[in-house]
Structures are given as C-alpha cells and as structure tokens.
Amino acid sequence: FLGKSEFLFIGNGCDEERPDWDPDSFNQANSHATSGRTGRNPWVTLDQVESLLESARSHLVLSKFDFDSAVVELTQKIADILAFEKDCWSTLDKVTTDDLCSGDPHQDDVLRTLQSLLSTTKSPLSSVGNVERFGKGTPPLTRSALDDACRYRRWILDLKQAESCRERGAFVANVIQHFDSLPELPSHEKDKERIVETMNSLGPRVRALESSLRDNATML
C-alpha cells in the first residue's frame, strides 16, 4: 500500500490501483485518512498514514506542491495513534489485577479506562475513529481486543465480588460458568508468562467458589 512506485487510492474507500499520485488524488486520500470513516473500505492503518506522509514529503510529483498542512495533519495523526496504542497497552496490563479493586464496576478505574478507550475508537471526532488496528504491536490491538478486555475485566470484578461478599447463588454460579469462556487477552510476548501465571491462579479461586456453592446448597 502506498509504496514508492505503486499506490492504492483510498480517497473513496476503494481498492483502485493507481500508477502514481497527482495532487487531487492525494488530497482525497489524505482527507480519507485524517477525516473519518467513509466508503466501502473505511479503515486506515498506521502504516498507510505513514506512507501518505512519506509521499507528501518526498514523492517526485507531490514534493513540488505545497502540502504543508497535510504533513501537519498526518504527523499529528501518527502521534495520536501511537499515544492511543501506548494508553491501551498500559491499561491492558492491569486487566487481571484485583489487589486494590472492590469488585464494584462503577468504581473500578481499569474498567472505566477501558470503556473510555473503546468509546474513543467509536467517536467520529476522534483521530483514531477511522483506524483499525492501533499501532504496529504484536498481537494487533483492535476494537474487538478492547471489547474482550472489558468483558474480562467485568468477570474479574464479579469474581472479586463473589469472594468478598455474600452473593446470591445464581450470581456465584454465573461467575463460575463464565470462567471457561473468558476471551484471550492480547499481551506482549514478554508478558505472556505473567498472564499464564494469573490464569493459573484464577483456577483455584473458581474451584473454591464451586466448593462453597456446593456447601451452601447442602446446608439448604
């Protein structure tokens, strides 16, 4: 996409190959990349935005025109995507921690931040509103990954609530039931060992809830 000699025209969201840029087609592509979701292919990636910026600066034809405003827009777009990616990873690293949380989803900073990040991706006014995926990390960060993280965090909070409070049997049973269907969290390679350790620690906690639930049922 958007290489030195062959480009994909993304101005109207189509995958139409072009042999080269001209100012009009570049302006359309830049508008698509920086303005929001339009056309049949509404998304842009960080790689695509960076390629547009490189074209504005050094392409044989485009470099002869004044694209200073486009360079500013694209540079800011790249900075926003990278900052958003950093915020996402910083929050994802805290999804499985529950040392200081109360179990109340309305008071949980991690869940609130995840929900805010997800809302940012859906806002037409957000600079990442038409980006998918976010950054260049592996595994890729997507809206689906953030949604899964919210779901996982809610379960962690429910587990904490079930352990610390006298909850209805149906609530506890629901926590136990959903343990095996938890989504896989995105994680950096360096964090995978920690994630595995966390998952291993959750199993005994869930089994303790099962035992408590059976004991309560027996007493009844």
Secondary structure as UniProt FT lines:
FT   STRAND          7..9
FT   TURN            11..12
FT   STRAND          16..18
FT   HELIX           23..35
FT   HELIX           46..58
FT   TURN            60..61
FT   HELIX           62..64
FT   HELIX           68..92
FT   TURN            93..96
FT   HELIX           105..107
FT   HELIX           109..122
FT   TURN            124..125
FT   TURN            127..130
FT   HELIX           143..164
FT   HELIX           169..179
FT   TURN            180..181
FT   HELIX           189..191
FT   HELIX           192..219
//
